[in-house]
């Protein structure tokens, strides 16, 4: 009597292996191939999906105002995001161009051999080795210095070409981000419905995950606006204190410079310190440089974690490490990706704690009480 159930169970197990294993192998192969193709766009998609999640309520409101035209609403939001992104970048580029032009106009005459010789003679201490080198350079017509300038020019040219290539790549990523953002805003509700059909999470768990990600993205974007303003205010105070002319104008320059990826606020306060160094005593220039490193640039690492703590209930230390680690791992986009990854980790821990462990603790005593 017991042979048939055993045979049936064995047959079902064998059938499950013969059917499921090829399906799992096929799914694994498609995942690997998809990662090989789309891995170049994962960061752009993560950023676009996060911004689309944050702009979701505004997209639904604009869709109602435009008579159900989701395409027009998405296009208006993408246009708004484009303006918000390009205005600081173009302003910072104009400031950088003007400052660079003034700097090179000032530097050009001072790179002549005679001027460099005079500068070295006046600036360097009267040490026997320094004097001997200057005498050798004077008798030799300063060929070592000329060679150094040639190598410096070659290095600057290579650096400029690399910067142009990086700018082109960043522009491509920006266009791709805006394209993804448009379609995610336009078709976001349908994509979320398709995701829910294959998601292992319940609707409540998905809401918890998306809500925490939305609050994290909101905190990061708030930091992107608040931090430059605070840095500009602190820079203006420092410029006034150390005697930089037009401190308000220089402070506004720091605000726009803080929006530039990787470089940030030093693009605004370093030229001011260089100006003080060459136009007056060195003590205020050194003081402004120290103030810029510790206060103007250092406040960035204090405000961002505090804003994340208030917006998404993320501990300041974890927020600081997520931003720093994200930038080190993914570049400028890591400023947003790092906190999003941390948000997913926190959401996963909370789901495990509130659902899995809670159900286990509840079901354990019930089963124990049910036993005779």
C-alpha positions as CSV (number, residue, x, y, z in Angstrom):
1,X,0.0,0.0,0.0
2,X,2.9,2.4,0.6
3,X,4.8,1.7,-2.6
4,X,2.5,3.8,-4.8
5,X,2.9,7.1,-2.8
6,X,6.7,6.6,-2.7
7,X,6.8,6.1,-6.5
8,X,4.5,9.1,-7.0
9,X,6.7,11.3,-4.8
10,X,9.8,10.0,-6.6
11,X,8.3,10.6,-10.0
12,X,7.3,14.2,-9.0
13,X,10.8,14.9,-7.6
14,X,12.4,13.6,-10.8
15,X,10.0,15.6,-13.0
16,X,10.7,18.7,-10.9
17,X,14.4,18.3,-11.5
18,X,14.1,17.7,-15.2
19,X,11.8,20.7,-15.6
20,X,13.1,23.2,-13.1
21,X,16.8,22.7,-13.7
22,X,16.7,23.7,-17.4
23,X,14.4,26.6,-16.6
24,X,16.8,27.8,-13.8
25,X,19.8,27.4,-16.1
26,X,18.0,29.4,-18.8
27,X,17.0,32.2,-16.4
28,X,20.6,32.3,-15.0
29,X,22.0,32.6,-18.5
30,X,19.7,35.4,-19.5
31,X,20.5,37.3,-16.3
32,X,24.3,37.0,-17.0
33,X,23.8,38.1,-20.6
34,X,21.6,41.0,-19.5
35,X,24.2,42.1,-17.0
36,X,26.9,42.0,-19.7
37,X,24.8,44.3,-21.9
38,X,23.2,46.7,-19.4
39,X,25.9,46.9,-16.8
40,X,27.1,50.1,-18.4
41,X,23.8,51.8,-17.7
42,X,23.0,50.5,-14.2
43,X,24.1,53.6,-12.4
44,X,22.2,55.9,-14.7
45,X,19.1,53.8,-14.4
46,X,19.3,53.7,-10.6
47,X,19.6,57.5,-10.4
48,X,16.8,58.0,-12.9
49,X,14.5,55.5,-11.1
50,X,15.2,57.2,-7.8
51,X,14.4,60.7,-9.2
52,X,11.3,59.3,-11.0
53,X,10.1,57.8,-7.7
54,X,10.5,61.1,-6.0
55,X,8.8,63.0,-8.8
56,X,5.9,60.4,-9.0
57,X,3.3,62.5,-7.1
58,X,4.1,65.6,-9.1
59,X,3.8,63.5,-12.3
60,X,0.4,62.3,-11.3
61,X,-0.7,65.8,-10.5
62,X,0.5,67.2,-13.8
63,X,-1.1,64.3,-15.7
64,X,-4.5,65.3,-14.2
65,X,-3.9,68.9,-15.0
66,X,-3.1,68.1,-18.6
67,X,-6.2,66.0,-19.1
68,X,-4.5,62.6,-18.6
69,X,-1.6,63.3,-21.0
70,X,1.2,61.5,-19.2
71,X,3.6,62.2,-22.0
72,X,3.2,65.9,-21.7
73,X,3.5,65.8,-18.0
74,X,6.7,63.7,-18.2
75,X,8.2,66.1,-20.8
76,X,7.5,69.1,-18.6
77,X,9.2,67.5,-15.6
78,X,12.2,66.4,-17.6
79,X,12.5,70.0,-18.9
80,X,12.4,71.3,-15.4
81,X,15.1,68.8,-14.3
82,X,17.2,69.8,-17.2
83,X,17.0,73.5,-16.3
84,X,17.9,72.7,-12.7
85,X,20.9,70.7,-13.8
86,X,22.3,72.9,-16.5
87,X,21.9,76.3,-14.9
88,X,24.5,75.6,-12.1
89,X,26.8,73.8,-14.6
90,X,26.8,76.6,-17.2
91,X,27.2,79.3,-14.5
92,X,30.1,77.4,-13.0
93,X,31.7,76.9,-16.4
94,X,31.4,80.6,-17.1
95,X,33.0,81.5,-13.8
96,X,35.8,78.9,-14.3
97,X,36.4,80.2,-17.8
98,X,36.7,83.8,-16.7
99,X,38.9,82.9,-13.7
100,X,41.1,80.7,-15.9
101,X,41.5,83.4,-18.5
102,X,42.4,86.0,-15.9
103,X,44.9,83.6,-14.3
104,X,46.7,82.7,-17.5
105,X,46.8,86.4,-18.6
106,X,48.5,87.1,-15.3
107,X,50.7,84.0,-15.4
108,X,51.9,84.4,-19.1
109,X,54.4,87.3,-18.6
110,X,55.8,85.7,-15.5
111,X,56.7,82.5,-17.2
112,X,59.5,84.2,-19.2
113,X,63.0,83.0,-18.2
114,X,64.0,86.5,-17.0
115,X,61.0,86.9,-14.8
116,X,61.3,83.3,-13.4
117,X,64.9,84.0,-12.6
118,X,64.0,87.1,-10.8
119,X,61.2,85.4,-8.9
120,X,63.4,82.5,-7.8
121,X,66.2,84.9,-6.7
122,X,63.8,86.9,-4.6
123,X,61.7,84.1,-3.3
124,X,64.2,81.4,-2.4
125,X,66.4,81.6,0.7
126,X,70.0,82.3,0.4
127,X,71.2,78.7,0.8
128,X,74.6,77.7,-0.8
129,X,72.9,74.9,-2.8
130,X,70.2,77.2,-4.1
131,X,72.7,79.9,-5.0
132,X,74.9,77.4,-6.8
133,X,71.9,76.1,-8.8
134,X,70.8,79.7,-9.7
135,X,74.3,80.5,-10.9
136,X,74.4,77.4,-13.0
137,X,71.0,78.2,-14.4
138,X,72.1,81.8,-15.2
139,X,75.2,80.7,-17.0
140,X,73.4,78.0,-18.9
141,X,70.5,80.2,-20.0
142,X,68.2,78.3,-17.8
143,X,67.8,75.2,-20.0
144,X,66.6,73.0,-17.1
145,X,63.8,75.5,-16.4
146,X,62.8,75.7,-20.0
147,X,62.7,71.9,-20.2
148,X,60.5,71.8,-17.2
149,X,58.2,74.3,-18.7
150,X,58.0,72.2,-21.9
151,X,57.1,69.1,-19.9
152,X,54.6,71.1,-17.9
153,X,52.9,72.3,-21.1
154,X,52.8,68.7,-22.5
155,X,51.2,67.5,-19.2
156,X,48.7,70.3,-19.2
157,X,47.7,69.5,-22.8
158,X,47.2,65.8,-21.9
159,X,45.2,66.8,-18.8
160,X,43.0,69.1,-21.0
161,X,42.3,66.4,-23.5
162,X,41.4,64.0,-20.7
163,X,39.1,66.6,-19.2
164,X,37.4,67.1,-22.6
165,X,36.9,63.3,-23.0
166,X,35.4,63.1,-19.5
167,X,33.1,66.0,-20.2
168,X,31.9,64.2,-23.3
169,X,31.2,61.0,-21.3
170,X,29.4,63.0,-18.6
171,X,27.3,64.7,-21.2
172,X,26.3,61.3,-22.7
173,X,25.4,60.0,-19.3
174,X,23.3,63.1,-18.6
175,X,21.4,62.7,-21.9
176,X,20.8,59.0,-21.1
177,X,19.6,59.9,-17.6
178,X,17.1,62.4,-19.0
179,X,15.8,59.8,-21.5
180,X,15.4,57.2,-18.8
181,X,13.7,59.7,-16.5
182,X,11.2,60.6,-19.2
183,X,10.1,57.0,-19.8
184,X,10.1,56.1,-16.1
185,X,7.8,59.0,-15.4
186,X,5.6,58.3,-18.4
187,X,5.3,54.5,-17.9
188,X,6.2,54.3,-14.2
189,X,2.9,53.0,-13.0
190,X,2.8,50.2,-15.5
191,X,6.4,49.2,-14.8
192,X,5.6,49.0,-11.1
193,X,2.6,46.8,-11.7
194,X,4.8,44.4,-13.8
195,X,7.4,44.4,-11.0
196,X,4.8,43.6,-8.4
197,X,3.6,40.5,-10.4
198,X,7.1,38.9,-10.0
199,X,8.1,40.5,-6.7
200,X,8.6,38.2,-3.7
201,X,7.6,41.1,-1.4
202,X,4.1,41.9,-0.2
203,X,2.5,45.2,-1.1
204,X,3.1,46.6,2.4
205,X,6.8,45.6,2.1
206,X,7.1,47.3,-1.3
207,X,5.5,50.4,0.0
208,X,8.0,50.4,2.9
209,X,11.0,50.0,0.6
210,X,9.9,52.7,-1.9
211,X,8.9,55.1,0.8
212,X,12.4,54.8,2.5
213,X,14.1,55.2,-0.9
214,X,12.0,58.2,-1.7
215,X,12.8,59.9,1.7
216,X,16.5,59.1,1.2
217,X,16.6,60.6,-2.3
218,X,14.7,63.6,-1.0
219,X,17.4,64.0,1.7
220,X,20.2,63.8,-0.8
221,X,18.7,66.3,-3.1
222,X,18.0,68.7,-0.1
223,X,21.7,68.3,0.8
224,X,22.7,69.2,-2.8
225,X,20.9,72.5,-2.4
226,X,21.6,73.3,1.2
227,X,25.3,72.5,1.3
228,X,26.3,74.9,-1.5
229,X,24.3,77.7,0.1
230,X,26.0,77.1,3.5
231,X,29.4,76.8,1.9
232,X,28.9,80.1,0.1
233,X,27.8,81.8,3.3
234,X,30.8,80.5,5.2
235,X,33.1,81.4,2.3
236,X,31.7,85.0,2.2
237,X,32.5,85.4,5.9
238,X,36.0,84.0,5.4
239,X,36.6,86.3,2.5
240,X,35.5,89.3,4.5
241,X,37.6,88.3,7.5
242,X,40.8,87.7,5.5
243,X,40.4,90.8,3.4
244,X,39.4,89.5,0.0
245,X,37.8,92.3,-2.1
246,X,34.1,91.9,-3.0
247,X,33.5,89.0,-0.5
248,X,29.8,88.7,-1.6
249,X,30.7,88.1,-5.2
250,X,33.4,85.5,-4.3
251,X,30.8,83.8,-2.0
252,X,28.3,83.5,-4.8
253,X,31.1,82.0,-6.9
254,X,31.6,79.4,-4.2
255,X,27.9,78.6,-4.2
256,X,27.9,77.8,-8.0
257,X,31.3,76.1,-7.8
258,X,29.9,73.7,-5.1
259,X,27.6,72.2,-7.8
260,X,30.5,71.1,-9.9
261,X,31.2,67.4,-9.4
262,X,34.5,66.2,-8.0
263,X,36.0,69.7,-7.7
264,X,33.3,71.5,-5.8
265,X,33.8,74.6,-3.5
266,X,37.6,74.7,-3.9
267,X,37.0,76.0,-7.4
268,X,35.7,79.2,-5.7
269,X,37.9,79.7,-2.7
270,X,41.3,78.5,-4.0
271,X,41.6,81.4,-6.5
272,X,40.8,83.8,-3.7
273,X,43.6,82.4,-1.6
274,X,46.0,82.6,-4.5
275,X,45.0,86.2,-5.1
276,X,45.8,87.0,-1.5
277,X,49.1,85.2,-1.7
278,X,50.3,87.3,-4.7
279,X,48.8,90.7,-3.7
280,X,49.6,91.0,0.0
281,X,51.1,89.3,3.1
282,X,51.2,85.5,3.0
283,X,49.6,85.1,6.5
284,X,46.0,85.9,5.3
285,X,46.4,83.7,2.3
286,X,47.6,80.7,4.5
287,X,44.7,81.5,6.9
288,X,42.2,81.5,4.1
289,X,43.5,78.2,2.7
290,X,43.3,76.5,6.1
291,X,39.8,78.0,6.7
292,X,38.7,76.8,3.2
293,X,39.9,73.2,3.8
294,X,38.6,72.8,7.3
295,X,35.4,75.0,7.3
296,X,34.2,75.6,3.8
297,X,35.0,72.2,2.3
298,X,34.7,70.3,5.6
299,X,31.2,71.4,6.4
300,X,30.1,69.2,3.5
301,X,30.8,66.1,5.5
302,X,28.8,67.4,8.4
303,X,25.6,68.7,6.8
304,X,24.9,65.9,4.4
305,X,24.7,63.1,7.0
306,X,22.6,65.3,9.3
307,X,20.1,65.9,6.5
308,X,20.0,62.2,5.7
309,X,19.3,61.5,9.4
310,X,16.4,64.0,9.4
311,X,14.9,62.8,6.1
312,X,15.3,59.1,6.2
313,X,16.3,58.3,9.8
314,X,19.8,57.3,8.8
315,X,22.5,57.5,11.4
316,X,25.0,60.4,10.6
317,X,28.0,58.0,10.6
318,X,26.3,55.6,8.2
319,X,25.1,58.5,6.1
320,X,28.7,59.9,5.9
321,X,30.2,56.4,5.1
322,X,27.5,55.7,2.4
323,X,28.2,59.0,0.7
324,X,32.0,58.7,0.9
325,X,31.9,55.0,-0.2
326,X,29.5,55.7,-3.0
327,X,31.7,58.4,-4.4
328,X,34.8,56.2,-4.1
329,X,33.1,53.3,-5.8
330,X,30.9,54.9,-8.4
331,X,32.3,58.4,-8.9
332,X,30.1,61.5,-8.7
333,X,26.9,59.5,-9.1
334,X,27.9,57.6,-5.9
335,X,26.8,60.7,-4.0
336,X,23.2,59.5,-4.7
337,X,23.8,55.7,-5.2
338,X,25.6,55.2,-1.9
339,X,22.7,56.4,0.3
340,X,20.2,54.5,-1.9
341,X,22.1,51.2,-1.4
342,X,22.2,52.0,2.4
343,X,18.4,52.6,2.2
344,X,17.9,49.2,0.6
345,X,20.0,47.5,3.3
346,X,18.1,49.2,6.1
347,X,14.7,48.3,4.5
348,X,15.8,44.7,4.1
349,X,16.9,44.5,7.8
350,X,13.6,46.0,8.9
351,X,11.5,43.6,6.8
352,X,13.5,40.7,8.2
353,X,13.1,42.0,11.7
354,X,9.4,43.0,11.6
355,X,8.1,40.1,9.4
356,X,10.4,37.1,9.4
357,X,11.5,37.2,13.1
358,X,8.2,38.5,14.4
359,X,6.3,35.6,12.7
360,X,8.8,33.1,14.0
361,X,8.5,34.3,17.5
362,X,4.7,34.4,17.3
363,X,4.3,31.0,15.6
364,X,6.8,29.3,18.0
365,X,4.7,29.6,21.2
366,X,1.5,28.7,19.3
367,X,3.0,25.5,18.0
368,X,4.4,24.7,21.5
369,X,0.9,25.3,23.1
370,X,-0.8,23.1,20.4
371,X,1.4,20.1,21.3
372,X,-0.2,17.7,23.9
